[in-house]
Amino acid sequence: MTPKYDTILFDADGTLLDFAKSEEMALQKTFAAHQFPLDDAIKARYQQINNKLWSDFEQGVIEKREILRQRFTRLFAELDIDYDGFAFNNEFLSNVGQGFYTIDGAEQICQTLQPHCRLYFATNGNVAIQLNRIAGSGLGQYFLDTFVSETAGEPKPSPVFFAYCFAHIPDLNKSKTIIIGDSLFSDIKGGHDAGIATCWFNPQGKKLDGTVTPDYQVQRLAQIEQIIFSD
């Protein structure tokens, strides 16, 4: 089979790696270690704080270290918990790094594509944690390299991030390159602005928000095969 796209950038969390499951495990384990309260309302508030900080980071409003310093510091201030939020964050990240869960169909689609395409991870996050989770998941064997925002210097969707990726891919042909990810902002907008094809992994069937339109959209990872090998 001759692929329409022979170079594929895969987002990690929420696309091939099940970050939600890893995060849930890490929250439960870290809070329990300190006997701090944790219920659905507290987890929801954490997500609100964390998502806003990540959004600010991806838009260049704050540096990444502020996410690590502030998310539990702000949460603990609201909960009246007297504990160093940054130290707690380090414990939490250590536990996240042990989350090797994958999205349904992740290994199967990698097995299908790898003999015909060059696969690369393109992910925002911490280098050590992402590499550890990728290795532990068993998916690393299918990929030629992993590009992480911490090394690239800026996160997706920054042009700096994509320029870093492109510079490390031999004989890159943008017309035969595609990014596949679950974020309309960091993956789809970033890929579109970088001049490559985009595929939105949308398992929940969310509606487009009007900011950017992906070239393709799938709800199951298995559907990617049809896109890659389409005429």
The 8 nearest C-alpha neighbors of each residue, nearest first, counted from 0:
[[1, 2, 228, 115, 3, 114, 229, 227],
 [0, 2, 228, 3, 115, 5, 4, 227],
 [3, 1, 228, 4, 227, 5, 0, 115],
 [2, 4, 227, 228, 229, 175, 5, 230],
 [5, 3, 175, 2, 176, 227, 6, 177],
 [4, 6, 116, 2, 175, 117, 176, 3],
 [7, 5, 176, 117, 116, 4, 118, 175],
 [8, 6, 118, 177, 176, 178, 117, 119],
 [9, 7, 178, 119, 120, 121, 177, 118],
 [10, 8, 120, 179, 121, 178, 119, 7],
 [9, 11, 180, 121, 122, 120, 14, 179],
 [12, 10, 15, 16, 14, 122, 9, 13],
 [13, 11, 16, 18, 14, 17, 15, 10],
 [12, 14, 17, 16, 18, 181, 15, 11],
 [15, 13, 12, 11, 180, 181, 10, 16],
 [14, 16, 102, 105, 11, 101, 13, 12],
 [17, 15, 101, 12, 11, 102, 18, 13],
 [18, 16, 101, 102, 100, 19, 13, 20],
 [17, 19, 21, 12, 20, 16, 22, 13],
 [20, 18, 22, 21, 17, 23, 13, 12],
 [19, 21, 23, 18, 22, 17, 24, 100],
 [22, 20, 98, 18, 24, 19, 23, 95],
 [21, 23, 25, 19, 20, 24, 18, 95],
 [24, 22, 20, 26, 25, 21, 19, 27],
 [23, 25, 21, 27, 22, 26, 28, 20],
 [26, 24, 94, 22, 28, 95, 23, 27],
 [27, 25, 23, 29, 28, 24, 30, 22],
 [28, 26, 24, 25, 30, 29, 31, 23],
 [27, 29, 25, 31, 26, 30, 24, 32],
 [30, 28, 32, 26, 31, 27, 91, 25],
 [29, 31, 35, 32, 33, 27, 28, 26],
 [30, 32, 34, 28, 33, 29, 27, 35],
 [31, 33, 29, 30, 34, 28, 35, 27],
 [34, 32, 31, 35, 30, 29, 36, 28],
 [35, 33, 31, 32, 30, 36, 29, 37],
 [34, 36, 30, 33, 31, 37, 32, 80],
 [37, 35, 34, 38, 30, 31, 41, 33],
 [38, 36, 41, 35, 30, 42, 39, 27],
 [37, 39, 41, 40, 42, 36, 43, 27],
 [38, 40, 42, 41, 43, 37, 44, 45],
 [39, 41, 43, 42, 38, 44, 37, 45],
 [42, 40, 44, 38, 43, 39, 37, 45],
 [43, 41, 45, 39, 44, 40, 46, 38],
 [44, 42, 40, 46, 45, 41, 39, 47],
 [45, 43, 47, 41, 46, 42, 40, 48],
 [44, 46, 42, 48, 43, 47, 49, 41],
 [45, 47, 49, 43, 44, 48, 50, 42],
 [48, 46, 44, 50, 45, 49, 51, 43],
 [49, 47, 45, 51, 46, 50, 70, 44],
 [48, 50, 46, 52, 51, 47, 70, 45],
 [51, 49, 53, 47, 52, 48, 46, 54],
 [50, 52, 54, 48, 49, 53, 55, 47],
 [51, 53, 55, 49, 54, 50, 66, 56],
 [54, 52, 56, 50, 55, 51, 57, 49],
 [53, 55, 51, 57, 56, 52, 50, 58],
 [54, 56, 60, 52, 58, 53, 57, 61],
 [55, 57, 53, 61, 59, 54, 58, 60],
 [58, 56, 54, 59, 55, 154, 53, 155],
 [59, 57, 55, 56, 60, 54, 61, 156],
 [58, 60, 56, 57, 61, 55, 62, 153],
 [59, 61, 55, 58, 56, 62, 57, 54],
 [62, 60, 56, 59, 55, 63, 65, 52],
 [63, 61, 64, 65, 56, 60, 59, 66],
 [62, 64, 65, 66, 56, 61, 67, 53],
 [63, 65, 67, 66, 62, 68, 61, 69],
 [64, 66, 68, 63, 67, 69, 62, 61],
 [67, 65, 69, 64, 63, 68, 52, 70],
 [68, 66, 64, 65, 69, 70, 88, 85],
 [69, 67, 85, 65, 66, 64, 70, 72],
 [68, 70, 72, 66, 65, 73, 71, 67],
 [71, 69, 73, 72, 49, 66, 48, 68],
 [72, 70, 84, 74, 73, 69, 75, 88],
 [71, 73, 84, 69, 75, 74, 70, 76],
 [74, 72, 76, 71, 75, 70, 69, 77],
 [73, 75, 71, 77, 76, 72, 78, 70],
 [74, 76, 80, 78, 72, 77, 73, 79],
 [77, 75, 79, 73, 74, 78, 72, 80],
 [78, 76, 74, 75, 79, 73, 80, 72],
 [77, 79, 75, 80, 76, 74, 41, 73],
 [80, 78, 76, 77, 75, 81, 74, 82],
 [81, 79, 75, 78, 82, 76, 77, 35],
 [80, 82, 79, 75, 83, 76, 84, 78],
 [81, 83, 80, 84, 75, 87, 72, 86],
 [82, 84, 86, 85, 87, 72, 81, 71],
 [85, 83, 72, 71, 87, 86, 82, 88],
 [84, 86, 68, 88, 87, 83, 67, 89],
 [87, 85, 89, 88, 83, 84, 90, 82],
 [86, 88, 84, 90, 85, 89, 91, 83],
 [89, 87, 91, 85, 86, 90, 84, 92],
 [88, 90, 92, 86, 91, 87, 93, 85],
 [91, 89, 87, 93, 88, 92, 94, 86],
 [90, 92, 88, 94, 89, 93, 29, 25],
 [93, 91, 95, 89, 94, 90, 88, 96],
 [92, 94, 90, 96, 91, 95, 89, 97],
 [93, 95, 25, 91, 96, 92, 97, 90],
 [96, 94, 92, 25, 97, 98, 93, 21],
 [97, 95, 128, 93, 94, 98, 132, 92],
 [96, 98, 95, 94, 99, 132, 93, 21],
 [99, 97, 21, 95, 96, 100, 132, 94],
 [98, 100, 136, 132, 135, 97, 101, 21],
 [101, 99, 17, 98, 16, 136, 21, 20],
 [102, 100, 16, 17, 15, 105, 103, 99],
 [101, 103, 17, 15, 105, 16, 104, 14],
 [104, 102, 105, 101, 220, 15, 106, 219],
 [103, 105, 107, 106, 220, 108, 102, 221],
 [106, 104, 15, 107, 102, 108, 103, 109],
 [105, 107, 109, 108, 104, 110, 138, 137],
 [106, 108, 110, 104, 109, 105, 111, 221],
 [107, 109, 111, 110, 105, 106, 221, 112],
 [110, 108, 106, 112, 111, 107, 113, 141],
 [109, 111, 107, 108, 113, 112, 106, 141],
 [112, 110, 108, 109, 113, 107, 114, 224],
 [111, 113, 109, 115, 110, 116, 114, 108],
 [112, 114, 116, 115, 110, 109, 111, 141],
 [115, 113, 112, 116, 111, 110, 117, 141],
 [114, 116, 113, 112, 2, 5, 117, 1],
 [117, 115, 5, 113, 6, 112, 114, 118],
 [116, 118, 6, 5, 7, 113, 119, 143],
 [119, 117, 142, 7, 143, 116, 6, 8],
 [120, 118, 8, 144, 142, 145, 143, 9],
 [119, 121, 145, 9, 8, 146, 10, 122],
 [122, 120, 146, 10, 9, 8, 147, 145],
 [123, 121, 147, 10, 11, 120, 146, 124],
 [122, 124, 148, 147, 154, 155, 121, 149],
 [123, 125, 148, 147, 122, 149, 126, 129],
 [124, 126, 128, 127, 129, 149, 147, 123],
 [127, 125, 129, 128, 147, 130, 149, 124],
 [128, 126, 130, 129, 125, 131, 96, 132],
 [127, 129, 96, 131, 125, 130, 126, 132],
 [128, 130, 132, 126, 131, 127, 125, 133],
 [131, 129, 133, 127, 132, 128, 126, 134],
 [130, 132, 128, 134, 129, 133, 135, 127],
 [131, 133, 135, 129, 99, 134, 130, 96],
 [134, 132, 130, 136, 135, 131, 139, 138],
 [135, 133, 131, 139, 132, 136, 137, 130],
 [136, 134, 132, 99, 137, 133, 131, 97],
 [135, 137, 99, 133, 134, 138, 132, 100],
 [136, 138, 135, 134, 139, 133, 140, 106],
 [139, 137, 140, 136, 141, 133, 106, 134],
 [138, 140, 134, 141, 142, 133, 137, 136],
 [141, 139, 138, 142, 137, 134, 143, 133],
 [140, 142, 139, 138, 113, 109, 118, 143],
 [143, 141, 118, 119, 139, 144, 140, 120],
 [142, 144, 119, 118, 117, 141, 145, 140],
 [145, 143, 119, 142, 120, 146, 118, 139],
 [144, 146, 120, 119, 121, 147, 143, 142],
 [145, 147, 121, 120, 122, 164, 144, 148],
 [148, 146, 122, 149, 123, 150, 126, 121],
 [147, 149, 154, 123, 151, 150, 153, 152],
 [148, 150, 147, 152, 151, 125, 126, 124],
 [151, 149, 148, 152, 147, 126, 146, 153],
 [152, 150, 148, 160, 149, 153, 163, 147],
 [151, 153, 150, 149, 148, 160, 154, 159],
 [152, 154, 148, 160, 151, 159, 157, 155],
 [155, 153, 148, 123, 157, 160, 57, 156],
 [156, 154, 185, 157, 160, 189, 123, 57],
 [155, 157, 189, 185, 154, 186, 158, 188],
 [158, 156, 155, 159, 160, 154, 153, 189],
 [159, 157, 161, 160, 162, 193, 156, 189],
 [160, 158, 162, 157, 161, 153, 163, 151],
 [159, 161, 163, 157, 158, 151, 162, 153],
 [162, 160, 164, 158, 163, 159, 165, 193],
 [161, 163, 159, 165, 164, 160, 158, 166],
 [162, 164, 160, 166, 161, 165, 151, 159],
 [165, 163, 161, 167, 162, 166, 146, 160],
 [164, 166, 162, 168, 167, 163, 161, 171],
 [167, 165, 163, 164, 168, 162, 169, 171],
 [166, 168, 164, 165, 169, 163, 162, 144],
 [167, 169, 165, 166, 171, 170, 164, 144],
 [170, 168, 171, 167, 166, 165, 172, 164],
 [171, 169, 172, 168, 165, 166, 167, 173],
 [170, 172, 169, 168, 173, 165, 176, 6],
 [171, 173, 174, 175, 176, 170, 6, 5],
 [172, 174, 176, 175, 195, 171, 194, 177],
 [173, 175, 172, 176, 195, 196, 4, 194],
 [176, 174, 4, 173, 172, 5, 6, 3],
 [175, 177, 6, 173, 4, 174, 195, 7],
 [178, 176, 196, 7, 197, 195, 8, 4],
 [179, 177, 8, 197, 7, 9, 198, 190],
 [180, 178, 198, 9, 199, 197, 10, 8],
 [179, 181, 10, 200, 186, 199, 14, 182],
 [180, 182, 200, 199, 14, 201, 13, 183],
 [183, 181, 186, 184, 185, 180, 187, 199],
 [182, 184, 187, 186, 188, 185, 181, 199],
 [185, 183, 188, 182, 186, 187, 189, 156],
 [184, 186, 156, 155, 189, 182, 188, 183],
 [187, 185, 189, 182, 180, 184, 190, 188],
 [186, 188, 183, 190, 189, 197, 184, 191],
 [189, 187, 184, 191, 190, 186, 192, 185],
 [188, 190, 156, 186, 192, 185, 187, 191],
 [191, 189, 193, 187, 192, 195, 188, 186],
 [190, 192, 188, 194, 193, 189, 195, 187],
 [191, 193, 189, 194, 190, 188, 158, 195],
 [194, 192, 190, 191, 195, 189, 158, 161],
 [195, 193, 191, 192, 190, 173, 196, 174],
 [194, 196, 190, 173, 177, 191, 176, 193],
 [197, 195, 177, 214, 176, 178, 191, 190],
 [196, 198, 178, 214, 213, 177, 187, 190],
 [199, 197, 215, 179, 216, 213, 214, 178],
 [198, 200, 216, 180, 181, 201, 179, 213],
 [201, 199, 181, 217, 180, 218, 216, 202],
 [200, 202, 218, 204, 203, 199, 217, 181],
 [201, 203, 218, 204, 219, 200, 217, 205],
 [204, 202, 201, 205, 218, 200, 206, 219],
 [203, 205, 201, 202, 206, 218, 217, 200],
 [206, 204, 203, 201, 207, 202, 208, 218],
 [205, 207, 208, 204, 209, 201, 203, 183],
 [206, 208, 209, 205, 212, 211, 210, 183],
 [207, 209, 210, 206, 211, 183, 212, 205],
 [210, 208, 207, 211, 212, 206, 183, 213],
 [209, 211, 208, 212, 207, 188, 183, 184],
 [210, 212, 209, 188, 213, 183, 187, 208],
 [211, 213, 214, 210, 209, 207, 187, 188],
 [214, 212, 215, 197, 198, 187, 199, 211],
 [213, 215, 197, 198, 196, 212, 216, 199],
 [216, 214, 198, 213, 199, 197, 217, 226],
 [215, 217, 199, 198, 200, 213, 201, 218],
 [218, 216, 200, 219, 201, 222, 199, 215],
 [217, 219, 202, 201, 200, 204, 220, 216],
 [220, 218, 221, 217, 222, 202, 200, 223],
 [219, 221, 222, 223, 104, 108, 105, 218],
 [220, 222, 223, 219, 108, 224, 104, 107],
 [223, 221, 220, 224, 219, 225, 217, 226],
 [224, 222, 226, 221, 225, 220, 227, 217],
 [223, 225, 227, 222, 226, 221, 228, 108],
 [226, 224, 228, 223, 227, 229, 222, 221],
 [227, 225, 229, 223, 224, 228, 222, 3],
 [226, 228, 224, 3, 4, 2, 225, 229],
 [227, 229, 2, 3, 225, 226, 224, 230],
 [230, 228, 226, 225, 227, 3, 2, 224],
 [229, 228, 3, 2, 226, 227, 1, 225]]
